[in-house]
Amino acid sequence: MTDQSMSLRDDARVMTLISAAHFSSHFFQLVLPPLFPVLRTAFGVSYTELGFVMAVFFAASGLGQVAAGFLVDRFGPQRILPIGIGLLAGGMLLVGLLPHYPVLLAAAAISGLGNSVFHPADYAVITARISPQRIGRAYSAHTVMGTLGWAAAPVTTLALAQQFGWQTALIQLGLGGLVLAVIVALGHRQIRVEAVVRPAHQKAPAWQMLLTGPIIACLVYFTLLAIAQAGTQSFLPSLLPLTQGISAAVAVTATTVYLIGSALGSFSGGFLADLTPNHERVVGAGLAAAALASLVLGFVTLPEPLLLAATGLAGFLTGSTIPSRDMLVRGAAPAGAVGTVFGFVYAGLDLGSVVAPIAIGAFIDHGAANFAFAFIAAALMITVVSALIVKQLQHG
């Protein structure tokens, strides 16, 4: 066997574990939202209160992600990643076993802490273990598998809930996640990255490198993007019946089409990111067009085939910008601190996701579902401006 084929096989083993882990992260993020109409009745709560549950999840994830980045660089992702998967799945299992709203809030916090480890751990492994000539495709595959996790969650959750009831569905999904945690733990040799030991002469605290202009700008950009992205992904099943007059089943199908479109966009965007150094232009064009598509979904009644096409297009446009987004961050990360930087910057996705569910839940409760789409479109357009600032600071 040639060295090249051995290298390809090793890369495939690494990416199989990392991609499965990233799939689970995104999958569990969207397990609860498709159940919102059922949970609203079961717990006697409003959509705003359900939005607060997602806010707790992403607040815990965002706050934990900064610490997770340091832990990954200090102890290695092979130790941290299985723990994160276990916590993420365990929270869903807890809700299924103890179906009460306070438990739901606690479980959201537990799962959010588990979710905090994925980006710093995954990107540390990919950067250290994947062959340089394939690292771009590895980033793209990582993104696509995460997006497919989003796409699989609504249909899987609803199918299990309709067949077995929502509590049993959450128990089944939680147990499945715990099995994956064990599998990833057993594969620790494939994802091992040696712990980073800082030289004694480097006396400045590690967190000071996070306060540079490009990294702070990336954090702001990610926060703004998440306000739009989380609002769309979490609430499309609830928003589309109100703005388009469709059934809940069709709305879930449209959400799945959106997420599949996002996966296809991420795959295409990986090639585009390799072809051009102007990543901010890719981000700007894609998100501006996605903002227009959001306005159409909110204010123009579409026949079902066009509605599915519009949601798929919105997902594709947003997804196509993700590899270019990651390239902006990669350029800002110092050697030996990939986990720390990605953990800090990706915390912006969670911070933005705290704002979006509460705001959009309030729009729905006040009978203004159309303006929820306007809110999403505005967030996308502001994100375009922030992307240009990120690039300018990197060159400045």
Disulfide bonds with the S-S distance in Angstrom:
none
